[in-house]
Amino acid sequence: MICVTIGRGRHSSLIEEWQAAAKAGADLAELRVDCLRRDPDLKRILAERPTPIVFTARRGPDGGLWRGNEEKRLQLLREAIALGVEYVDLEHDVAGKIRRFGKTKRIVSYHNLKNTPADIQDVVEECEKLDPDIIKIATNAPTLADASRVLRLGETGKFPTIPIAMGESGVFTRIFGAKFGSPFTYAGFNPERVFAVGMPQFGELKNDYNYRRIDDRTEIYGVIGDPIGHSLSPAIHNAAFRELGLNKVLVPFQVPQGGLESFLTDTTWLGLKGFSVTIPHKEAIIPLLQQKENAVERTGACNTVVVDAEGRRCGFNTDYRAAMDSLEVGMGSVEGSDGPSPLVDKQVLVLGAGGVARSIARGLSRRGAHVTICNRHDERSTALAEEVGCRMVTWSQRATVIADVIVNCTPVGMHPNVDDTPLPPSAFQRTGIIVFDTVYHPEHTMLLKLARERQAVAISGVDMFLRQAALQFKLYTGQDAPLDVMRATLKRKLGPLRED
Ligand code: SKM
């Protein structure tokens, strides 16, 4: 079940939003009466209930806005129980003061906005003694290791447990809880009101994660990177899983630079079947693979890991083929044709020197293009240029290179920094050049806008993103990707940012 959290300053707005959430299909609503500016009028609130309720009056130190005195708050919780709310949220330090009554289920909760204590298991044991129907643990999890510990409480607990690791590192706990028996998860409904960092919106859980289909047999996949919140891999892979009726889900894991080994250790117990790899890990993952396809060896970059039945990590590079196909088709080649590449003898400027740049520079060079690499940090471009056997220029010289094709492999211009561009307008002196931006979110980056304004042919990263994902999907499932569904999902997600 998905429980939407609703907290508004006025009774009328609270009731209105609750009705809208019910209409949208929410199973449950957590009414955060602490957000009301006047004393909660329970009779009015509970008169007509469009969904069952979790009744919550959250105190300040637990992340709420309750301003009244504590005795009054406890009285309110008792009254809500007497009026027959379906669930009541009782913090573990007060649960002992409030008796079970009627059919109301008791959620005994623990909140910690600072960290996830080492003895969190003891906290669960304390909660178990407080006559719970459900235990809810919501702690701040600065690291993935913390988040993983919180999620695991759901696996080991004696009572149904809702494990919530707050923060970007913990998004996966809000989704996978269902696999370990969490009776429901919390979601935002009004995007203007953020109740906790990392809390997904109702529509995202329902549509992007197929949340209601997750059960103990669901197979888990991931996409790892930092930042990762912008990634549309979950939306398109999950849409494809749903289309083919596969019990699989793919979620984001925020893995900071240098954090790959702990990610692998901390998530071993989850039994991930595979994961997509994005910036900044495409190169660093390679020494941690047990097997790699040729394209990974050749390009020195890996964006797809499949975990086989023996637990071995096998690395693939689907960016490489996707980028070359996108670029060549964008330059007029017929899809799948064996003819000469339009890249032969072209002068190509590659911006960036990370994993994608390495794959693309290698591919370009194999197709007979003359590549020049340019990166903000010269040491990296020098090393990559030596490896590929091509030229490099310094970052300050980038606008002076005379190129037929420009490929942006840096994340500059990526959501949310949509006004940034890796090249100034002065770089587009010639008309008719090709500009390929590997950034896909937004579809129309500032670089592509500048390119179009100067009569260049603009190729967006959307096509490459879809192609690499379709190849990944085949590796993850053994089945052909439903490309139309993936494309439609991607367009829908990018919709609000599109300008055409
Ligand atoms: O290579 C891809 C990766 O597979 C997934 C991704 C994303 O989710 O944003 C971007 C590219 O790096």
Residues whose N, C-alpha, C, O or C-beta is under 5 A from the ligand:
A	BS01	SKM	V223 S231 L232 S233 S276 V277 T278 I279 N303 D319 Q468
